[in-house]
Amino acid sequence: MQLKTVVKAGVVMTVAFFAIESIRTSYSPRHASPAALATRAALQVPVQSSTDKPAFAFKGFQIQPLARFAIDAKVLSREDYYLGREAELAPMDLALGWKRMAEPAVYRQLDITQGRRWYFYRWRDAPPIPVQEIVESSANMHLIPANAAVEKTLRKAREGASIRITGQLVQATDASGWRWTSSLSRADSGADSCELVFVESAQVQD
């Protein structure tokens, strides 16, 4: 059988087939039961809006908010990082899915992995949904927990969990000139197209 692999973009690689993003939509009420959260995750897409929050210092980095961001999604995969400057700031990536990519009947037909700040998926014979739909309804997101409580919640996220995240898409810099910038589009692809999210609140439901 034919085995096809697609790679999602991160921050340090040079070649990728797809970097998953999405389109915009309205956001939902803040409080909901686990069942309602799972239903929302299957229907909604990330929300982005303008922000006037000023730059601020965080763990030796300068954080510049670029846009407000919120998402309800399913966790497709998680990868923790421990070494390097990026890991000091964003110790984990979550590959997230929404719309049909939040449905187990769809994403479980894909072999999903992560590594080196990339999101990889592959299928046998044919993808469960059109590839462009996969591209527009899942993403690899680099997560910066705003505090210890948020980090504790994010570390509960496992494959198949429903998650709600609110915060900021940001650019991070340090005194050496190093820079890490979030994508601001849900439709771009290739290198530098993943979201860098300063997570101000998180809810996880198994």
C-alpha positions, 0 to 999 in steps of 0.5 A: 500500500502507498504510504504518504507523509506530510510534514507541518512547519516549525521554527528551525527546519527548511523544508515542509509540505504543509504548515497547518493553519485555519480561517477565522470565526466567532468565539463561544461562551466561556463556560461549558460542560465537557460534552459541550466543549467537545462539540464546540471543538468539532465545529469552531476554528481559531479566533484572532483579533487586534490587541493593544497590549504593550510589550513586556519582559518575561523570563529574560525575553521581551514579548510583543503581543501581536494579536489576541487569540482563542481556540477550542480544539482537540489535542492530536499530539503533544511534544515537550522540549527541554533544551535550547532557548525555545524550550526555555520560553515554550516548553511544549508544542500541541498539535491541535485539530478543529472542525472535522480534524477534531473528530476521532473518526478522522484524525485516528486515520492519520499517523501523527507525530511531532519533533524539532518543532514540527508536526508530521502526519501520514496516511495509507492509500488516501487521506481521510479528508481532503489534504487542504482541509487537514491544512486548514483545520489543524496546527502545531502551536508553540505554547508559552505558559503565562504562569505556573498554574497555566503550565500545570493545566497544559501538561494535562493535555493528552491526545484526544483531550478537548482544550480551550486556550486564550491568550496572545500571538506574540513575537519573542526577542532577547538581547542577542537579537534572537527572534521568534515570531508567530504566524498571524495567518490561518492559511499560510504554509511552510517555515515560520507559519506556526503560532507562538501563543502566550497562553493566559488561560487554559482548560483541558477536558479528557 
